[in-house]
Amino acid sequence: MKVLVRDKRTNKEKWLPLEKAAELMRLAAEELEWAFEEFGQCECEDHVAVDQKW
């Protein structure tokens, strides 16, 4: 699964595999998947990840 990750500081966006996005956001992949199921996105201090379904 690929997710769109946006850097809040630079507004640059990248498509990353779920595991890489979770690592970048310092989360477990399961936590990221849960946030997508509940909210369609996940936000941390420096990044926002959006599920590809949105």
N, C-alpha and C positions, 0 to 999 in steps of 0.2 A: 504494500500500500504506500502510495506517495502522498505527501502533504505539502501544502504551501506554507512556508515559514517566512515571516517578515521581521526584519531587524527594526526595532522601534527607533533606534538612534539614527539610522541612515535611510530607513524606508525601503531598503533593497529587499527583494523577494527571491526565494529559491525554492524549487521543488526538491524535496529530500525524502528518502525512505523513512518510514515511521520510526525505526530504531535510531537513525541518525538525528532526527528531529527531537526525539525524547532525550537523547544524550546531550544535545545542544542546550536543551531547556532544563537539564538536570532533573529529569523525571524518569520514572519507569515507563516503559512502553504501554503497560496496562493502564496506567494513570492517564496517559494521553488519549488512548482509545476510549476510556470512560468519559473523559471531558468531551470528546467528539460526539459520543452517543447522547450525552445530556445537553450540550450547548452548541455543538457544531464547530467549536473552536476551543483553543486553550491559550491562556496568556500567562506569561511569567514576567519577570522584571525587564528583560531585554528583548523578548521575542513574542510574537503571536503566531500560532499555528492554526491553519484552517483546513478542515477535512475537505477532500476533493469533491465530495458530494454537494457542497454548498456553492 
